[in-house]
Every structure is written in structure tokens, then in C-alpha cells.
Amino acid sequence: MIVEMRTYKLKPGMRAQFLKIFRSKTIPKHVELGMKILGPFLSVEDADTFFFMRGFPDLASREPMKAAFYEGDLWKRELENTLMPMIDRYEVVVVDDPGNLVHW
């Protein structure tokens, strides 16, 4: 399994609103497309930061699955214009879970 470990630093005061949309729309769409989501996890040290992991069956499936999300109607017509302005920055670290140790 390939896992993206994602860290989001949001603009001040945006985390609650971002997470409401993330939970209600983003996560279900990812799951529908076959991606696994673990999180979100909220930083206890920074009220504007959260983390989540996004899993793919293998490296070859990662780009097509991401494209299905980011080129899809939900992202293009709604989420991109709603969520992107709330984000200050984000980081993604891609790791391999060769023993499939992450169970979700």
C-alpha cells in the first residue's frame, strides 16, 4: 500500500469549517474512488493544523485515483473554490507500507 501523509496548515480560524466540508464531502468521494482515508487528526499545539493519511493500493494506482478526484465534478465545481482559499500551505510525504501494517 502507498500512503500519503498529509499536513495542512489552514488560514487562521478556518479549521472547523474546512473539516466539516472535508468530512462530509471529501472523505466520502475519496472512499467512493477506492482510496483509504485515516484521520483527520487535529494538532493539539496549533489550532490551524490537521493531518490525515490517504492510501492507495499501489504506486501505479495513485496518480489515476488522484486524477479521478481532482478532475471530477465535485472538486472542479465546488470543493476547489471552497477549500483552496482556506489553505495556507500543505505538505505531502509519500511512503510505502510494504507489509500492509496500516489497517483501516
C-alpha positions as CSV (number, residue, x, y, z in Angstrom):
1,M,0.0,0.0,0.0
2,I,1.2,3.5,-0.8
3,V,0.3,6.1,1.8
4,E,0.3,9.9,1.6
5,M,1.0,11.5,5.0
6,R,-0.6,14.9,4.6
7,T,-0.2,18.0,6.8
8,Y,-2.5,21.0,6.3
9,K,-1.8,24.5,7.7
10,L,-5.0,26.4,7.3
11,K,-5.6,30.2,7.4
12,P,-6.4,31.3,11.0
13,G,-9.8,30.2,12.2
14,M,-10.6,28.0,9.2
15,R,-10.1,24.6,10.6
16,A,-13.6,23.8,11.9
17,Q,-15.2,24.9,8.6
18,F,-12.6,23.1,6.5
19,L,-13.1,19.9,8.5
20,K,-16.8,20.0,8.2
21,I,-16.6,20.0,4.4
22,F,-13.7,17.6,4.4
23,R,-15.7,15.0,6.5
24,S,-19.0,15.4,4.7
25,K,-17.8,15.7,1.1
26,T,-14.1,15.0,0.5
27,I,-13.8,11.8,2.5
28,P,-16.9,10.1,1.0
29,K,-15.7,10.9,-2.5
30,H,-12.2,9.5,-1.8
31,V,-13.7,6.3,-0.5
32,E,-16.1,6.1,-3.5
33,L,-13.0,6.2,-5.7
34,G,-11.2,3.5,-3.8
35,M,-8.8,5.5,-1.7
36,K,-8.5,4.8,2.0
37,I,-8.6,7.8,4.5
38,L,-7.2,7.7,8.0
39,G,-8.0,10.8,10.0
40,P,-8.3,13.7,10.2
41,F,-6.1,14.2,13.2
42,L,-6.1,17.6,14.9
43,S,-3.0,19.2,16.1
44,V,-3.2,20.0,19.9
45,E,-0.4,22.5,19.5
46,D,-1.8,24.5,16.6
47,A,-5.5,25.2,16.1
48,D,-5.0,25.8,12.4
49,T,-3.2,22.5,11.6
50,F,-4.5,19.0,10.9
51,F,-3.2,15.7,9.5
52,F,-4.6,12.8,7.6
53,M,-3.4,9.8,5.6
54,R,-4.6,8.8,2.2
55,G,-4.0,5.3,1.0
56,F,-3.7,3.7,-2.4
57,P,-3.5,0.0,-3.3
58,D,-0.1,0.6,-5.1
59,L,2.0,3.3,-6.7
60,A,0.6,2.7,-10.2
61,S,-2.9,3.4,-8.9
62,R,-2.0,6.6,-7.1
63,E,-2.0,9.1,-10.0
64,P,-5.1,7.8,-11.8
65,M,-7.1,7.8,-8.5
66,K,-5.9,11.3,-7.6
67,A,-6.8,12.4,-11.1
68,A,-10.3,10.9,-10.8
69,F,-10.8,13.1,-7.7
70,Y,-9.2,16.4,-8.8
71,E,-10.6,16.3,-12.3
72,G,-14.0,15.3,-11.1
73,D,-17.1,17.4,-10.9
74,L,-17.2,17.7,-7.1
75,W,-13.7,19.1,-6.9
76,K,-13.9,21.3,-10.0
77,R,-17.4,22.7,-9.4
78,E,-17.4,23.0,-5.6
79,L,-14.5,22.0,-3.5
80,E,-11.6,23.6,-5.2
81,N,-13.1,27.1,-5.0
82,T,-14.3,26.5,-1.4
83,L,-11.4,24.7,0.2
84,M,-8.3,26.1,-1.5
85,P,-8.7,29.6,-0.2
86,M,-8.8,28.2,3.3
87,I,-5.4,26.6,3.0
88,D,-2.2,28.5,3.9
89,R,0.1,25.6,2.9
90,Y,0.2,21.8,2.9
91,E,2.9,19.1,2.8
92,V,2.7,15.6,1.4
93,V,5.1,12.8,2.2
94,V,4.6,9.6,0.2
95,V,5.6,6.3,1.9
96,D,5.3,2.7,1.2
97,D,3.7,0.3,3.6
98,P,5.2,-2.9,2.2
99,G,3.9,-5.2,5.0
100,N,0.4,-3.6,4.9
101,L,0.8,-2.7,8.5
102,V,-1.7,0.1,8.4
103,H,-5.2,-1.4,8.8
104,W,-8.1,0.8,8.1
